């Protein structure tokens, strides 16, 4: 199992790639980010459960085989570390959770949406 420091380094590397436009999250990755964030604000939902819900929401596309699963891999690493109560409750574990959420907020903020009848909806990806 990876250490918290190793997972935090993976999050930081992904953040740098996103900021430098060397990586663009796929639609399933964007959906997973959004679902994780929405789940994380529910009462009695652990970080691990929120991440699991996010990964499940992406459906069968959760596969790094085509190189588009970078976020999924980082989310899975976070879940594996935060699944351990002693780590999840530690200061380092809480910082890891905050860093993942910060990355997910940036991803969700950049996800395409269109305004329809007073509500925001995601636009269909151009390739579909």
N, CA, C and O atoms as a Tinker XYZ file with bonds, in Angstrom:
   512  protein
     1  N      0.835000   -1.175000    0.000000    73     2
     2  CA     0.000000    0.000000    0.000000    64     1     3
     3  C      0.889000    1.252000    0.000000    63     2     4     5
     4  O      1.919000    1.296000    0.674000    81     3
     5  N      0.475000    2.255000   -0.762000    73     3     6
     6  CA     1.277000    3.490000   -0.818000    64     5     7
     7  C      1.170000    4.271000    0.486000    63     6     8     9
     8  O      0.219000    4.106000    1.251000    81     7
     9  N      2.145000    5.107000    0.720000    73     7    10
    10  CA     2.108000    5.981000    1.889000    64     9    11
    11  C      1.294000    7.225000    1.556000    63    10    12    13
    12  O      1.019000    7.513000    0.392000    81    11
    13  N      0.922000    7.943000    2.584000    73    11    14
    14  CA     0.187000    9.192000    2.379000    64    13    15
    15  C      1.033000   10.166000    1.562000    63    14    16    17
    16  O      0.515000   10.857000    0.685000    81    15
    17  N      2.326000   10.220000    1.849000    73    15    18
    18  CA     3.217000   11.124000    1.112000    64    17    19
    19  C      3.248000   10.769000   -0.378000    63    18    20    21
    20  O      3.247000   11.661000   -1.226000    81    19
    21  N      3.274000    9.490000   -0.695000    73    19    22
    22  CA     3.285000    9.068000   -2.101000    64    21    23
    23  C      1.985000    9.452000   -2.805000    63    22    24    25
    24  O      2.011000    9.897000   -3.952000    81    23
    25  N      0.864000    9.285000   -2.135000    73    23    26
    26  CA    -0.422000    9.633000   -2.747000    64    25    27
    27  C     -0.537000   11.153000   -2.903000    63    26    28    29
    28  O     -1.043000   11.639000   -3.914000    81    27
    29  N     -0.067000   11.895000   -1.906000    73    27    30
    30  CA    -0.088000   13.356000   -2.022000    64    29    31
    31  C      0.775000   13.814000   -3.193000    63    30    32    33
    32  O      0.429000   14.776000   -3.878000    81    31
    33  N      1.892000   13.135000   -3.428000    73    31    34
    34  CA     2.751000   13.473000   -4.571000    64    33    35
    35  C      2.026000   13.193000   -5.889000    63    34    36    37
    36  O      2.172000   13.948000   -6.849000    81    35
    37  N      1.252000   12.119000   -5.937000    73    35    38
    38  CA     0.471000   11.798000   -7.145000    64    37    39
    39  C     -0.589000   12.871000   -7.406000    63    38    40    41
    40  O     -0.800000   13.280000   -8.548000    81    39
    41  N     -1.246000   13.319000   -6.348000    73    39    42
    42  CA    -2.247000   14.387000   -6.487000    64    41    43
    43  C     -1.580000   15.662000   -6.996000    63    42    44    45
    44  O     -2.093000   16.323000   -7.899000    81    43
    45  N     -0.443000   15.998000   -6.414000    73    43    46
    46  CA     0.280000   17.211000   -6.825000    64    45    47
    47  C      0.701000   17.122000   -8.292000    63    46    48    49
    48  O      0.588000   18.103000   -9.027000    81    47
    49  N      1.179000   15.966000   -8.718000    73    47    50
    50  CA     1.600000   15.793000  -10.112000    64    49    51
    51  C      0.413000   15.948000  -11.058000    63    50    52    53
    52  O      0.542000   16.539000  -12.130000    81    51
    53  N     -0.723000   15.425000  -10.666000    73    51    54
    54  CA    -1.920000   15.544000  -11.497000    64    53    55
    55  C     -2.381000   16.999000  -11.556000    63    54    56    57
    56  O     -2.802000   17.482000  -12.607000    81    55
    57  N     -2.298000   17.687000  -10.431000    73    55    58
    58  CA    -2.662000   19.110000  -10.388000    64    57    59
    59  C     -1.763000   19.927000  -11.314000    63    58    60    61
    60  O     -2.240000   20.805000  -12.032000    81    59
    61  N     -0.466000   19.638000  -11.297000    73    59    62
    62  CA     0.481000   20.342000  -12.173000    64    61    63
    63  C      0.144000   20.064000  -13.640000    63    62    64    65
    64  O      0.138000   20.982000  -14.460000    81    63
    65  N     -0.132000   18.812000  -13.968000    73    63    66
    66  CA    -0.480000   18.456000  -15.350000    64    65    67
    67  C     -1.753000   19.156000  -15.800000    63    66    68    69
    68  O     -1.851000   19.612000  -16.939000    81    67
    69  N     -2.722000   19.239000  -14.904000    73    67    70
    70  CA    -3.986000   19.904000  -15.230000    64    69    71
    71  C     -3.764000   21.404000  -15.441000    63    70    72    73
    72  O     -4.253000   21.979000  -16.413000    81    71
    73  N     -3.039000   22.018000  -14.542000    73    71    74
    74  CA    -2.771000   23.453000  -14.625000    64    73    75
    75  C     -1.969000   23.805000  -15.881000    63    74    76    77
    76  O     -2.198000   24.845000  -16.498000    81    75
    77  N     -1.037000   22.940000  -16.252000    73    75    78
    78  CA    -0.192000   23.184000  -17.426000    64    77    79
    79  C     -0.843000   22.695000  -18.725000    63    78    80    81
    80  O     -0.221000   22.733000  -19.786000    81    79
    81  N     -2.078000   22.243000  -18.638000    73    79    82
    82  CA    -2.820000   21.733000  -19.812000    64    81    83
    83  C     -2.149000   20.536000  -20.474000    63    82    84    85
    84  O     -2.297000   20.327000  -21.678000    81    83
    85  N     -1.413000   19.751000  -19.694000    73    83    86
    86  CA    -0.813000   18.527000  -20.227000    64    85    87
    87  C     -1.752000   17.338000  -20.026000    63    86    88    89
    88  O     -1.511000   16.247000  -20.543000    81    87
    89  N     -2.804000   17.563000  -19.281000    73    87    90
    90  CA    -3.803000   16.524000  -19.033000    64    89    91
    91  C     -5.167000   17.175000  -18.947000    63    90    92    93
    92  O     -5.347000   18.186000  -18.270000    81    91
    93  N     -6.115000   16.589000  -19.636000    73    91    94
    94  CA    -7.497000   17.051000  -19.581000    64    93    95
    95  C     -8.353000   15.880000  -19.125000    63    94    96    97
    96  O     -8.329000   14.823000  -19.755000    81    95
    97  N     -9.105000   16.044000  -18.052000    73    95    98
    98  CA    -9.954000   14.948000  -17.587000    64    97    99
    99  C    -11.000000   14.573000  -18.628000    63    98   100   101
   100  O    -11.568000   15.436000  -19.296000    81    99
   101  N    -11.242000   13.291000  -18.753000    73    99   102
   102  CA   -12.274000   12.799000  -19.660000    64   101   103
   103  C    -13.648000   13.058000  -19.040000    63   102   104   105
   104  O    -13.746000   13.406000  -17.863000    81   103
   105  N    -14.698000   12.889000  -19.828000    73   103   106
   106  CA   -16.061000   13.063000  -19.304000    64   105   107
   107  C    -16.333000   12.115000  -18.130000    63   106   108   109
   108  O    -16.912000   12.549000  -17.135000    81   107
   109  N    -15.937000   10.836000  -18.208000    73   107   110
   110  CA   -16.149000    9.967000  -17.044000    64   109   111
   111  C    -15.360000   10.427000  -15.812000    63   110   112   113
   112  O    -15.843000   10.299000  -14.688000    81   111
   113  N    -14.153000   10.959000  -16.016000    73   111   114
   114  CA   -13.375000   11.469000  -14.886000    64   113   115
   115  C    -14.060000   12.697000  -14.278000    63   114   116   117
   116  O    -14.083000   12.856000  -13.058000    81   115
   117  N    -14.612000   13.553000  -15.123000    73   115   118
   118  CA   -15.335000   14.724000  -14.638000    64   117   119
   119  C    -16.573000   14.295000  -13.849000    63   118   120   121
   120  O    -16.889000   14.876000  -12.811000    81   119
   121  N    -17.263000   13.282000  -14.347000    73   119   122
   122  CA   -18.445000   12.768000  -13.642000    64   121   123
   123  C    -18.056000   12.177000  -12.291000    63   122   124   125
   124  O    -18.761000   12.369000  -11.300000    81   123
   125  N    -16.953000   11.469000  -12.252000    73   123   126
   126  CA   -16.480000   10.879000  -10.998000    64   125   127
   127  C    -16.105000   11.971000   -9.999000    63   126   128   129
   128  O    -16.393000   11.848000   -8.809000    81   127
   129  N    -15.468000   13.030000  -10.473000    73   127   130
   130  CA   -15.099000   14.147000   -9.597000    64   129   131
   131  C    -16.345000   14.777000   -8.999000    63   130   132   133
   132  O    -16.412000   15.019000   -7.794000    81   131
   133  N    -17.321000   15.037000   -9.838000    73   131   134
   134  CA   -18.562000   15.674000   -9.371000    64   133   135
   135  C    -19.291000   14.801000   -8.367000    63   134   136   137
   136  O    -19.715000   15.286000   -7.318000    81   135
   137  N    -19.441000   13.527000   -8.671000    73   135   138
   138  CA   -20.159000   12.626000   -7.763000    64   137   139
   139  C    -19.435000   12.492000   -6.429000    63   138   140   141
   140  O    -20.076000   12.435000   -5.380000    81   139
   141  N    -18.120000   12.441000   -6.459000    73   139   142
   142  CA   -17.345000   12.357000   -5.214000    64   141   143
   143  C    -17.585000   13.601000   -4.367000    63   142   144   145
   144  O    -17.794000   13.500000   -3.158000    81   143
   145  N    -17.555000   14.760000   -4.992000    73   143   146
   146  CA   -17.792000   16.003000   -4.254000    64   145   147
   147  C    -19.204000   16.053000   -3.690000    63   146   148   149
   148  O    -19.396000   16.446000   -2.539000    81   147
   149  N    -20.192000   15.660000   -4.482000    73   147   150
   150  CA   -21.575000   15.669000   -4.010000    64   149   151
   151  C    -21.759000   14.680000   -2.861000    63   150   152   153
   152  O    -22.445000   14.984000   -1.886000    81   151
   153  N    -21.160000   13.520000   -2.969000    73   151   154
   154  CA   -21.283000   12.505000   -1.921000    64   153   155
   155  C    -20.563000   12.917000   -0.645000    63   154   156   157
   156  O    -20.996000   12.572000    0.454000    81   155
   157  N    -19.471000   13.649000   -0.787000    73   155   158
   158  CA   -18.652000   13.995000    0.375000    64   157   159
   159  C    -19.332000   14.976000    1.319000    63   158   160   161
   160  O    -18.903000   15.114000    2.464000    81   159
   161  N    -20.376000   15.660000    0.872000    73   159   162
   162  CA   -21.061000   16.607000    1.745000    64   161   163
   163  C    -22.247000   15.974000    2.475000    63   162   164   165
   164  O    -22.860000   16.612000    3.330000    81   163
   165  N    -22.568000   14.736000    2.144000    73   163   166
   166  CA   -23.656000   14.051000    2.837000    64   165   167
   167  C    -23.230000   13.679000    4.249000    63   166   168   169
   168  O    -22.066000   13.367000    4.499000    81   167
   169  N    -24.172000   13.716000    5.153000    73   167   170
   170  CA   -23.899000   13.338000    6.541000    64   169   171
   171  C    -23.636000   11.835000    6.590000    63   170   172   173
   172  O    -24.301000   11.053000    5.910000    81   171
   173  N    -22.672000   11.451000    7.391000    73   171   174
   174  CA   -22.312000   10.043000    7.624000    64   173   175
   175  C    -21.754000    9.336000    6.391000    63   174   176   177
   176  O    -21.851000    8.113000    6.286000    81   175
   177  N    -21.174000   10.082000    5.465000    73   175   178
   178  CA   -20.506000    9.467000    4.317000    64   177   179
   179  C    -19.011000    9.719000    4.476000    63   178   180   181
   180  O    -18.561000   10.865000    4.493000    81   179
   181  N    -18.255000    8.642000    4.592000    73   179   182
   182  CA   -16.808000    8.775000    4.748000    64   181   183
   183  C    -16.175000    9.186000    3.423000    63   182   184   185
   184  O    -16.791000    9.073000    2.363000    81   183
   185  N    -14.956000    9.657000    3.501000    73   183   186
   186  CA   -14.224000   10.016000    2.281000    64   185   187
   187  C    -14.089000    8.815000    1.360000    63   186   188   189
   188  O    -14.238000    8.933000    0.144000    81   187
   189  N    -13.806000    7.656000    1.949000    73   187   190
   190  CA   -13.656000    6.446000    1.142000    64   189   191
   191  C    -14.953000    6.109000    0.420000    63   190   192   193
   192  O    -14.934000    5.761000   -0.761000    81   191
   193  N    -16.074000    6.211000    1.117000    73   191   194
   194  CA   -17.369000    5.934000    0.493000    64   193   195
   195  C    -17.668000    6.941000   -0.616000    63   194   196   197
   196  O    -18.174000    6.561000   -1.672000    81   195
   197  N    -17.363000    8.218000   -0.393000    73   195   198
   198  CA   -17.586000    9.247000   -1.415000    64   197   199
   199  C    -16.743000    8.957000   -2.657000    63   198   200   201
   200  O    -17.226000    9.085000   -3.782000    81   199
   201  N    -15.490000    8.568000   -2.454000    73   199   202
   202  CA   -14.615000    8.242000   -3.584000    64   201   203
   203  C    -15.148000    7.021000   -4.328000    63   202   204   205
   204  O    -15.158000    6.994000   -5.559000    81   203
   205  N    -15.587000    6.024000   -3.587000    73   203   206
   206  CA   -16.138000    4.813000   -4.206000    64   205   207
   207  C    -17.369000    5.145000   -5.037000    63   206   208   209
   208  O    -17.525000    4.641000   -6.149000    81   207
   209  N    -18.238000    5.984000   -4.504000    73   207   210
   210  CA   -19.420000    6.408000   -5.274000    64   209   211
   211  C    -19.004000    7.140000   -6.548000    63   210   212   213
   212  O    -19.586000    6.937000   -7.613000    81   211
   213  N    -18.000000    7.985000   -6.422000    73   211   214
   214  CA   -17.515000    8.713000   -7.601000    64   213   215
   215  C    -16.993000    7.774000   -8.667000    63   214   216   217
   216  O    -17.296000    7.932000   -9.850000    81   215
   217  N    -16.203000    6.793000   -8.245000    73   215   218
   218  CA   -15.662000    5.834000   -9.215000    64   217   219
   219  C    -16.778000    5.007000   -9.849000    63   218   220   221
   220  O    -16.746000    4.743000  -11.051000    81   219
   221  N    -17.756000    4.601000   -9.057000    73   219   222
   222  CA   -18.880000    3.819000   -9.601000    64   221   223
   223  C    -19.707000    4.635000  -10.585000    63   222   224   225
   224  O    -20.234000    4.093000  -11.557000    81   223
   225  N    -19.820000    5.939000  -10.335000    73   223   226
   226  CA   -20.631000    6.779000  -11.220000    64   225   227
   227  C    -20.041000    6.885000  -12.619000    63   226   228   229
   228  O    -20.758000    7.152000  -13.584000    81   227
   229  N    -18.735000    6.674000  -12.726000    73   227   230
   230  CA   -18.087000    6.760000  -14.034000    64   229   231
   231  C    -18.395000    5.543000  -14.889000    63   230   232   233
   232  O    -18.191000    5.561000  -16.103000    81   231
   233  N    -18.882000    4.494000  -14.259000    73   231   234
   234  CA   -19.281000    3.296000  -14.998000    64   233   235
   235  C    -18.104000    2.488000  -15.479000    63   234   236   237
   236  O    -17.021000    2.544000  -14.897000    81   235
   237  N    -18.314000    1.736000  -16.542000    73   235   238
   238  CA   -17.272000    0.837000  -17.026000    64   237   239
   239  C    -16.056000    1.544000  -17.623000    63   238   240   241
   240  O    -15.057000    0.901000  -17.946000    81   239
   241  N    -16.141000    2.865000  -17.768000    73   239   242
   242  CA   -15.011000    3.613000  -18.320000    64   241   243
   243  C    -13.859000    3.745000  -17.329000    63   242   244   245
   244  O    -12.815000    4.296000  -17.677000    81   243
   245  N    -14.025000    3.255000  -16.108000    73   243   246
   246  CA   -12.978000    3.356000  -15.091000    64   245   247
   247  C    -11.893000    2.345000  -15.426000    63   246   248   249
   248  O    -11.829000    1.256000  -14.854000    81   247
   249  N    -11.045000    2.733000  -16.366000    73   247   250
   250  CA    -9.956000    1.868000  -16.786000    64   249   251
   251  C     -8.832000    2.716000  -17.354000    63   250   252   253
   252  O     -9.049000    3.509000  -18.271000    81   251
   253  N     -7.633000    2.553000  -16.814000    73   251   254
   254  CA    -6.505000    3.343000  -17.317000    64   253   255
   255  C     -5.877000    2.766000  -18.589000    63   254   256   257
   256  O     -4.814000    3.225000  -19.008000    81   255
   257  N     -6.514000    1.770000  -19.210000    73   255   258
   258  CA    -5.893000    1.091000  -20.349000    64   257   259
   259  C     -5.634000    2.009000  -21.541000    63   258   260   261
   260  O     -4.711000    1.757000  -22.315000    81   259
   261  N     -6.419000    3.059000  -21.705000    73   259   262
   262  CA    -6.197000    3.965000  -22.834000    64   261   263
   263  C     -5.472000    5.241000  -22.418000    63   262   264   265
   264  O     -5.373000    6.189000  -23.197000    81   263
   265  N     -4.968000    5.259000  -21.188000    73   263   266
   266  CA    -4.230000    6.422000  -20.719000    64   265   267
   267  C     -5.106000    7.531000  -20.187000    63   266   268   269
   268  O     -4.604000    8.593000  -19.817000    81   267
   269  N     -6.423000    7.305000  -20.140000    73   267   270
   270  CA    -7.317000    8.373000  -19.696000    64   269   271
   271  C     -7.769000    8.191000  -18.254000    63   270   272   273
   272  O     -8.650000    8.915000  -17.789000    81   271
   273  N     -7.195000    7.259000  -17.557000    73   271   274
   274  CA    -7.652000    6.978000  -16.205000    64   273   275
   275  C     -6.763000    7.512000  -15.107000    63   274   276   277
   276  O     -6.734000    6.940000  -14.018000    81   275
   277  N     -6.043000    8.578000  -15.351000    73   275   278
   278  CA    -5.118000    9.104000  -14.336000    64   277   279
   279  C     -5.843000    9.491000  -13.055000    63   278   280   281
   280  O     -5.371000    9.194000  -11.957000    81   279
   281  N     -6.975000   10.146000  -13.191000    73   279   282
   282  CA    -7.721000   10.547000  -12.001000    64   281   283
   283  C     -8.238000    9.323000  -11.260000    63   282   284   285
   284  O     -8.194000    9.272000  -10.031000    81   283
   285  N     -8.729000    8.336000  -12.005000    73   283   286
   286  CA    -9.248000    7.129000  -11.366000    64   285   287
   287  C     -8.176000    6.451000  -10.520000    63   286   288   289
   288  O     -8.452000    5.988000   -9.413000    81   287
   289  N     -6.961000    6.394000  -11.039000    73   287   290
   290  CA    -5.860000    5.760000  -10.312000    64   289   291
   291  C     -5.565000    6.523000   -9.019000    63   290   292   293
   292  O     -5.352000    5.906000   -7.975000    81   291
   293  N     -5.552000    7.846000   -9.079000    73   291   294
   294  CA    -5.283000    8.660000   -7.892000    64   293   295
   295  C     -6.420000    8.508000   -6.884000    63   294   296   297
   296  O     -6.173000    8.402000   -5.683000    81   295
   297  N     -7.648000    8.497000   -7.360000    73   295   298
   298  CA    -8.788000    8.322000   -6.452000    64   297   299
   299  C     -8.731000    6.965000   -5.762000    63   298   300   301
   300  O     -9.004000    6.862000   -4.566000    81   299
   301  N     -8.379000    5.936000   -6.506000    73   299   302
   302  CA    -8.282000    4.592000   -5.925000    64   301   303
   303  C     -7.175000    4.532000   -4.873000    63   302   304   305
   304  O     -7.342000    3.892000   -3.835000    81   303
   305  N     -6.049000    5.194000   -5.134000    73   303   306
   306  CA    -4.968000    5.251000   -4.143000    64   305   307
   307  C     -5.438000    5.959000   -2.871000    63   306   308   309
   308  O     -5.167000    5.499000   -1.762000    81   307
   309  N     -6.139000    7.069000   -3.039000    73   307   310
   310  CA    -6.654000    7.799000   -1.876000    64   309   311
   311  C     -7.607000    6.920000   -1.069000    63   310   312   313
   312  O     -7.524000    6.870000    0.158000    81   311
   313  N     -8.496000    6.240000   -1.749000    73   311   314
   314  CA    -9.454000    5.369000   -1.055000    64   313   315
   315  C     -8.743000    4.268000   -0.284000    63   314   316   317
   316  O     -9.135000    3.935000    0.835000    81   315
   317  N     -7.698000    3.702000   -0.881000    73   315   318
   318  CA    -6.990000    2.609000   -0.204000    64   317   319
   319  C     -6.307000    3.100000    1.070000    63   318   320   321
   320  O     -6.262000    2.378000    2.066000    81   319
   321  N     -5.779000    4.311000    1.044000    73   319   322
   322  CA    -5.125000    4.869000    2.231000    64   321   323
   323  C     -6.170000    5.295000    3.269000    63   322   324   325
   324  O     -6.024000    5.001000    4.455000    81   323
   325  N     -7.216000    5.983000    2.824000    73   323   326
   326  CA    -8.210000    6.523000    3.750000    64   325   327
   327  C     -9.155000    5.458000    4.294000    63   326   328   329
   328  O     -9.931000    5.724000    5.212000    81   327
   329  N     -9.092000    4.270000    3.737000    73   327   330
   330  CA    -9.918000    3.167000    4.235000    64   329   331
   331  C     -9.490000    2.755000    5.649000    63   330   332   333
   332  O    -10.283000    2.197000    6.406000    81   331
   333  N     -8.256000    3.029000    5.986000    73   331   334
   334  CA    -7.740000    2.691000    7.312000    64   333   335
   335  C     -8.091000    3.820000    8.281000    63   334   336   337
   336  O     -7.597000    4.936000    8.122000    81   335
   337  N     -8.929000    3.554000    9.276000    73   335   338
   338  CA    -9.383000    4.615000   10.179000    64   337   339
   339  C     -8.244000    5.401000   10.831000    63   338   340   341
   340  O     -8.341000    6.619000   10.980000    81   339
   341  N     -7.188000    4.728000   11.214000    73   339   342
   342  CA    -6.089000    5.448000   11.881000    64   341   343
   343  C     -5.442000    6.467000   10.943000    63   342   344   345
   344  O     -5.019000    7.535000   11.383000    81   343
   345  N     -5.366000    6.140000    9.660000    73   343   346
   346  CA    -4.797000    7.081000    8.696000    64   345   347
   347  C     -5.809000    8.162000    8.319000    63   346   348   349
   348  O     -5.454000    9.334000    8.194000    81   347
   349  N     -7.059000    7.767000    8.138000    73   347   350
   350  CA    -8.096000    8.724000    7.750000    64   349   351
   351  C     -8.281000    9.805000    8.810000    63   350   352   353
   352  O     -8.546000   10.962000    8.484000    81   351
   353  N     -8.140000    9.426000   10.078000    73   351   354
   354  CA    -8.350000   10.371000   11.162000    64   353   355
   355  C     -7.099000   11.178000   11.512000    63   354   356   357
   356  O     -7.174000   12.149000   12.265000    81   355
   357  N     -5.965000   10.781000   10.973000    73   355   358
   358  CA    -4.723000   11.502000   11.264000    64   357   359
   359  C     -4.713000   12.851000   10.544000    63   358   360   361
   360  O     -5.456000   13.068000    9.586000    81   359
   361  N     -3.866000   13.737000   11.021000    73   359   362
   362  CA    -3.732000   15.048000   10.387000    64   361   363
   363  C     -3.287000   14.899000    8.925000    63   362   364   365
   364  O     -3.786000   15.599000    8.045000    81   363
   365  N     -2.348000   13.983000    8.676000    73   363   366
   366  CA    -1.883000   13.749000    7.304000    64   365   367
   367  C     -3.002000   13.194000    6.427000    63   366   368   369
   368  O     -3.127000   13.571000    5.262000    81   367
   369  N     -3.807000   12.307000    6.983000    73   367   370
   370  CA    -4.927000   11.738000    6.231000    64   369   371
   371  C     -5.962000   12.792000    5.887000    63   370   372   373
   372  O     -6.505000   12.794000    4.783000    81   371
   373  N     -6.236000   13.680000    6.818000    73   371   374
   374  CA    -7.193000   14.757000    6.561000    64   373   375
   375  C     -6.649000   15.731000    5.516000    63   374   376   377
   376  O     -7.405000   16.258000    4.700000    81   375
   377  N     -5.349000   15.966000    5.545000    73   375   378
   378  CA    -4.730000   16.835000    4.534000    64   377   379
   379  C     -4.809000   16.179000    3.152000    63   378   380   381
   380  O     -5.062000   16.852000    2.154000    81   379
   381  N     -4.594000   14.875000    3.104000    73   379   382
   382  CA    -4.726000   14.135000    1.847000    64   381   383
   383  C     -6.134000   14.294000    1.292000    63   382   384   385
   384  O     -6.312000   14.562000    0.104000    81   383
   385  N     -7.119000   14.132000    2.141000    73   383   386
   386  CA    -8.517000   14.275000    1.728000    64   385   387
   387  C     -8.776000   15.687000    1.198000    63   386   388   389
   388  O     -9.434000   15.845000    0.170000    81   387
   389  N     -8.272000   16.705000    1.878000    73   387   390
   390  CA    -8.445000   18.095000    1.423000    64   389   391
   391  C     -7.781000   18.323000    0.068000    63   390   392   393
   392  O     -8.345000   18.997000   -0.794000    81   391
   393  N     -6.590000   17.766000   -0.122000    73   391   394
   394  CA    -5.881000   17.953000   -1.395000    64   393   395
   395  C     -6.614000   17.267000   -2.541000    63   394   396   397
   396  O     -6.688000   17.808000   -3.644000    81   395
   397  N     -7.155000   16.078000   -2.286000    73   395   398
   398  CA    -7.935000   15.412000   -3.329000    64   397   399
   399  C     -9.158000   16.244000   -3.669000    63   398   400   401
   400  O     -9.457000   16.461000   -4.843000    81   399
   401  N     -9.863000   16.707000   -2.657000    73   399   402
   402  CA   -11.058000   17.517000   -2.923000    64   401   403
   403  C    -10.717000   18.798000   -3.682000    63   402   404   405
   404  O    -11.467000   19.207000   -4.567000    81   403
   405  N     -9.608000   19.427000   -3.350000    73   403   406
   406  CA    -9.204000   20.637000   -4.071000    64   405   407
   407  C     -9.015000   20.337000   -5.552000    63   406   408   409
   408  O     -9.448000   21.108000   -6.409000    81   407
   409  N     -8.368000   19.215000   -5.850000    73   407   410
   410  CA    -8.190000   18.808000   -7.254000    64   409   411
   411  C     -9.543000   18.543000   -7.904000    63   410   412   413
   412  O     -9.781000   18.967000   -9.035000    81   411
   413  N    -10.427000   17.847000   -7.201000    73   411   414
   414  CA   -11.748000   17.527000   -7.758000    64   413   415
   415  C    -12.566000   18.784000   -8.000000    63   414   416   417
   416  O    -13.303000   18.856000   -8.983000    81   415
   417  N    -12.451000   19.778000   -7.122000    73   415   418
   418  CA   -13.162000   21.040000   -7.337000    64   417   419
   419  C    -12.674000   21.735000   -8.607000    63   418   420   421
   420  O    -13.482000   22.278000   -9.361000    81   419
   421  N    -11.378000   21.725000   -8.850000    73   419   422
   422  CA   -10.842000   22.345000  -10.067000    64   421   423
   423  C    -11.366000   21.610000  -11.296000    63   422   424   425
   424  O    -11.775000   22.236000  -12.274000    81   423
   425  N    -11.352000   20.283000  -11.242000    73   423   426
   426  CA   -11.854000   19.483000  -12.369000    64   425   427
   427  C    -13.324000   19.784000  -12.607000    63   426   428   429
   428  O    -13.737000   20.012000  -13.744000    81   427
   429  N    -14.115000   19.785000  -11.542000    73   427   430
   430  CA   -15.547000   20.044000  -11.682000    64   429   431
   431  C    -15.808000   21.460000  -12.185000    63   430   432   433
   432  O    -16.718000   21.680000  -12.985000    81   431
   433  N    -15.019000   22.408000  -11.722000    73   431   434
   434  CA   -15.191000   23.791000  -12.144000    64   433   435
   435  C    -14.920000   23.966000  -13.636000    63   434   436   437
   436  O    -15.536000   24.807000  -14.290000    81   435
   437  N    -14.005000   23.175000  -14.166000    73   435   438
   438  CA   -13.647000   23.287000  -15.594000    64   437   439
   439  C    -14.547000   22.443000  -16.498000    63   438   440   441
   440  O    -14.467000   22.551000  -17.721000    81   439
   441  N    -15.394000   21.612000  -15.913000    73   439   442
   442  CA   -16.257000   20.737000  -16.720000    64   441   443
   443  C    -17.269000   21.584000  -17.491000    63   442   444   445
   444  O    -17.838000   22.532000  -16.950000    81   443
   445  N    -17.485000   21.233000  -18.752000    73   443   446
   446  CA   -18.426000   22.016000  -19.565000    64   445   447
   447  C    -19.855000   21.882000  -19.052000    63   446   448   449
   448  O    -20.313000   20.792000  -18.711000    81   447
   449  N    -20.537000   23.005000  -19.006000    73   447   450
   450  CA   -21.944000   23.043000  -18.618000    64   449   451
   451  C    -22.649000   24.023000  -19.534000    63   450   452   453
   452  O    -22.025000   24.926000  -20.092000    81   451
   453  N    -23.926000   23.846000  -19.684000    73   451   454
   454  CA   -24.699000   24.837000  -20.420000    64   453   455
   455  C    -25.908000   25.214000  -19.581000    63   454   456   457
   456  O    -26.432000   24.398000  -18.823000    81   455
   457  N    -26.336000   26.437000  -19.724000    73   455   458
   458  CA   -27.439000   26.963000  -18.932000    64   457   459
   459  C    -28.745000   26.626000  -19.640000    63   458   460   461
   460  O    -28.946000   26.995000  -20.797000    81   459
   461  N    -29.640000   25.916000  -18.929000    73   459   462
   462  CA   -30.924000   25.535000  -19.521000    64   461   463
   463  C    -32.024000   25.770000  -18.491000    63   462   464   465
   464  O    -32.012000   25.160000  -17.423000    81   463
   465  N    -32.969000   26.645000  -18.801000    73   463   466
   466  CA   -34.130000   26.887000  -17.952000    64   465   467
   467  C    -33.779000   27.095000  -16.477000    63   466   468   469
   468  O    -34.383000   26.500000  -15.584000    81   467
   469  N    -32.809000   27.935000  -16.255000    73   467   470
   470  CA   -32.457000   28.259000  -14.885000    64   469   471
   471  C    -31.601000   27.217000  -14.172000    63   470   472   473
   472  O    -31.309000   27.375000  -12.987000    81   471
   473  N    -31.201000   26.178000  -14.855000    73   471   474
   474  CA   -30.366000   25.144000  -14.254000    64   473   475
   475  C    -29.167000   24.904000  -15.150000    63   474   476   477
   476  O    -29.210000   25.137000  -16.358000    81   475
   477  N    -28.102000   24.433000  -14.532000    73   475   478
   478  CA   -26.917000   24.090000  -15.305000    64   477   479
   479  C    -26.952000   22.612000  -15.630000    63   478   480   481
   480  O    -27.285000   21.781000  -14.785000    81   479
   481  N    -26.606000   22.299000  -16.854000    73   479   482
   482  CA   -26.464000   20.911000  -17.285000    64   481   483
   483  C    -25.143000   20.743000  -17.971000    63   482   484   485
   484  O    -24.613000   21.679000  -18.570000    81   483
   485  N    -24.621000   19.569000  -17.885000    73   483   486
   486  CA   -23.371000   19.276000  -18.578000    64   485   487
   487  C    -23.640000   19.182000  -20.066000    63   486   488   489
   488  O    -24.633000   18.597000  -20.496000    81   487
   489  N    -22.755000   19.758000  -20.838000    73   487   490
   490  CA   -22.832000   19.614000  -22.281000    64   489   491
   491  C    -22.315000   18.249000  -22.652000    63   490   492   493
   492  O    -21.435000   17.709000  -21.980000    81   491
   493  N    -22.839000   17.698000  -23.691000    73   491   494
   494  CA   -22.320000   16.419000  -24.202000    64   493   495
   495  C    -20.939000   16.672000  -24.768000    63   494   496   497
   496  O    -20.719000   17.694000  -25.419000    81   495
   497  N    -19.997000   15.760000  -24.535000    73   495   498
   498  CA   -18.666000   15.920000  -25.119000    64   497   499
   499  C    -18.767000   16.001000  -26.636000    63   498   500   501
   500  O    -19.638000   15.375000  -27.240000    81   499
   501  N    -17.887000   16.763000  -27.241000    73   499   502
   502  CA   -17.912000   16.983000  -28.688000    64   501   503
   503  C    -17.743000   15.689000  -29.469000    63   502   504   505
   504  O    -18.207000   15.596000  -30.605000    81   503
   505  N    -17.096000   14.698000  -28.892000    73   503   506
   506  CA   -16.824000   13.457000  -29.624000    64   505   507
   507  C    -18.016000   12.521000  -29.656000    63   506   508   509
   508  O    -18.000000   11.533000  -30.389000    81   507
   509  N    -19.048000   12.808000  -28.881000    73   507   510
   510  CA   -20.213000   11.901000  -28.847000    64   509   511
   511  C    -21.253000   12.308000  -29.848000    63   510   512
   512  O    -22.294000   11.660000  -29.955000    81   511
